[in-house]
Amino acid sequence: MHGSTYDQASVPQSPFGCDVHTHTLFSRHAYSTIGECVDAARAAGLELLGSTDHYSCMTSPSLHVRDYQYFINFDVWPRVWNGVRVLRGAEADIIDLEGHLFGWNTYLSEGITGKSFEHRPTLQEYVWRNLDYAIASIHDKTFAQSASLVRATEMYVRALADPKVLILGHSGRAGVPFDVDAVLCAAKERGKLIEINEHSFARHYGSSTHNTCRRIAERCAELGVMIATGSDAHIACDIGRFDKTFALLEEIHFPTELIATRDAHTFLRVCEHAIGALPEGRPQ
């Protein structure tokens, strides 16, 4: 709650049961621990929290495996934590017009303890092993600035084809024009989700970005494409806050049945269909 007092006991209840795009301290420009994020999710009445730190050069200028062991050690997280189902995710950068994700061509010779690999995995493959799902996003659009509409569209479609990618992240604010209908239909065909990102409606992004996000939401409704709502919270007190997203969806009469994040059961069912069932785990 920017510029105001934050009292967890009086946190407004989230209009959705899940927040599947959030960040912890690992993202470097975020400010809360995973424990603080879980507590905030519980206070907001969330059933499910997806923690999706940046998997990109934003977290480290290096491509060394030890700089990404945060993802590799996810097994220590409880599956149910303080009454909240916690999913282990990552927001992975799309880095080229082929739709490749960060770390796709970095081959590892050893693990985090220094033990040599018999068969060298890529950094992406190694991180993906313990990941429940990934959000594919663009943060640095430099590589796509001269791309045609066709190439940019193909880039997004290829990123969605990655078996671990569940959500296409904040495409309305990436600044890369694409054929909206073609990408949405590709997502629908694969059972994957288009994100309507709360942070994309921040004032500094301006009316052009807001209008693009609105158009994407409207076409999702018209084409029957499921969406994921994500706060993109970079501090615990923003988790579960969807004021602008909820207002937009209400205004355009977005069908509730197309909101995958409306409750945990629906989101987990979508996960199972698109990327495989997730482990239940033991509560803590």
Residue pairs with C-beta under 8 A, 6 or more apart in sequence:
1 237
1 238
1 241
6 237
8 39
8 40
8 43
9 43
11 40
11 43
11 44
11 237
11 240
12 44
12 241
13 44
13 45
13 240
14 44
14 45
14 46
14 240
14 241
14 242
15 242
15 246
16 46
16 229
16 240
16 242
16 246
16 259
16 261
16 262
16 263
17 45
17 46
17 47
17 48
17 261
17 262
17 263
17 264
17 267
18 46
18 47
18 48
18 49
18 50
18 229
18 261
18 262
18 263
18 264
18 267
19 41
19 44
19 46
19 48
19 49
19 50
19 229
19 230
19 231
19 233
19 239
19 240
19 242
19 261
20 48
20 49
20 50
20 52
20 87
20 89
20 133
20 135
20 167
20 228
20 229
20 230
20 261
20 267
21 50
21 52
21 91
21 135
21 167
21 169
21 195
21 197
21 228
21 230
21 231
21 232
21 233
22 37
22 49
22 50
22 51
22 52
22 230
22 231
22 232
22 233
22 239
23 30
23 51
23 52
23 53
23 54
23 91
23 232
23 233
23 234
24 30
24 32
24 33
24 34
24 37
24 51
24 53
25 31
25 32
25 33
26 53
26 54
26 59
26 70
27 53
27 54
27 58
27 59
27 234
28 54
28 58
28 59
29 58
29 234
30 53
30 234
30 235
31 234
31 235
31 236
32 40
32 235
32 236
34 51
34 77
34 86
36 236
37 49
37 51
37 233
37 236
37 239
38 49
38 81
38 82
38 84
38 86
39 82
39 236
40 236
40 237
40 239
40 240
41 49
41 84
41 239
41 240
42 82
42 83
42 84
44 239
44 240
44 241
45 240
46 84
46 239
46 240
47 84
47 85
47 263
47 264
48 84
48 85
48 86
48 87
48 264
48 267
48 268
49 84
49 85
49 86
49 87
49 239
50 86
50 87
50 89
50 132
50 133
50 230
51 86
51 87
51 88
51 89
52 89
52 90
52 91
52 134
52 135
52 230
53 59
53 70
53 71
53 90
53 91
54 90
54 91
54 93
54 139
55 68
55 71
55 90
55 91
55 92
55 93
55 101
55 102
55 103
55 127
55 134
56 91
56 92
56 93
56 102
56 139
57 93
57 102
58 93
58 139
59 67
59 68
60 67
60 68
63 103
63 106
63 123
65 72
65 108
65 110
65 111
65 112
65 123
65 126
66 112
68 103
68 123
68 126
68 127
69 112
71 88
71 90
71 127
71 130
71 131
72 112
72 126
72 127
72 129
72 130
73 130
74 88
74 130
74 131
75 130
77 86
77 88
78 86
78 281
78 282
78 283
78 284
79 85
79 86
79 279
79 280
79 281
79 282
79 283
80 86
80 281
80 282
80 283
80 284
81 283
81 284
82 284
85 264
85 268
87 132
87 133
87 278
88 130
88 131
88 132
89 131
89 132
89 133
89 134
89 135
90 127
90 131
90 134
90 135
91 134
91 135
91 137
91 169
92 101
92 102
92 124
92 134
92 135
92 136
92 137
92 165
93 101
93 102
93 137
93 138
93 139
93 140
94 100
94 101
94 136
94 137
94 138
94 155
94 156
94 159
95 101
95 102
95 104
95 143
96 143
96 155
97 143
97 144
97 147
97 151
97 152
97 154
97 155
98 155
98 158
99 154
99 155
99 156
99 157
99 158
99 159
99 161
99 162
100 158
101 124
101 134
101 136
101 159
101 162
101 165
102 123
102 124
103 122
103 123
103 124
103 127
104 122
104 124
105 122
106 122
106 123
106 124
107 120
107 121
107 122
107 123
108 117
108 120
108 121
108 122
108 123
108 126
109 116
109 117
109 120
110 116
110 117
111 117
111 126
128 134
128 164
131 164
132 271
132 278
133 164
133 165
133 166
133 167
133 271
133 275
134 162
134 164
134 165
134 166
134 167
135 165
135 166
135 167
135 168
135 169
135 195
135 230
136 159
136 160
136 162
136 165
136 167
136 168
136 169
137 168
137 169
137 170
137 171
137 174
138 144
138 171
138 174
138 175
138 176
139 174
141 174
141 175
141 176
144 151
144 152
144 155
144 176
147 155
147 176
149 177
149 178
149 179
150 179
152 176
152 177
152 178
153 178
153 179
153 182
153 183
155 176
155 178
156 168
156 171
156 178
156 183
156 186
157 182
157 183
157 186
159 165
159 168
160 168
160 183
160 186
160 187
160 190
160 192
161 190
163 275
164 275
165 192
165 275
166 192
166 193
166 228
166 270
166 271
166 274
166 275
167 192
167 193
167 194
167 195
167 228
167 230
168 183
168 187
168 192
168 193
168 194
168 195
169 195
169 197
169 230
170 195
170 197
170 199
170 200
170 232
171 178
171 183
171 194
171 195
171 216
172 197
172 200
172 209
172 212
172 213
172 215
172 216
173 197
173 200
173 205
173 209
173 212
173 213
180 215
180 216
180 219
181 219
181 223
183 194
184 194
184 216
184 219
184 220
184 223
184 225
185 223
185 225
187 193
187 194
187 225
188 223
188 224
188 225
188 226
190 274
191 226
191 270
191 273
191 274
192 274
193 226
193 227
193 228
193 260
193 270
193 274
194 216
194 220
194 225
194 226
194 227
194 228
195 227
195 228
195 229
195 230
196 213
196 216
196 217
196 220
196 227
196 228
196 229
196 230
196 245
196 248
196 249
197 213
197 230
197 232
197 245
198 229
198 230
198 231
198 232
198 241
198 242
198 243
198 244
198 245
199 231
199 232
200 209
200 210
200 213
200 232
201 210
201 213
201 244
201 245
201 248
213 248
214 248
214 252
217 227
217 248
217 249
217 252
217 254
218 252
219 225
220 226
220 227
220 254
220 258
221 252
221 253
221 254
221 255
221 258
224 258
225 258
226 258
226 259
226 260
226 270
227 254
227 258
227 259
227 260
227 261
228 260
228 261
228 267
229 242
229 245
229 246
229 249
229 259
229 261
230 261
231 238
231 239
231 240
231 241
231 242
233 239
233 240
233 241
248 254
249 259
256 262
259 266
260 266
260 267
260 270
261 267
268 277
268 278
271 277
271 278
272 278
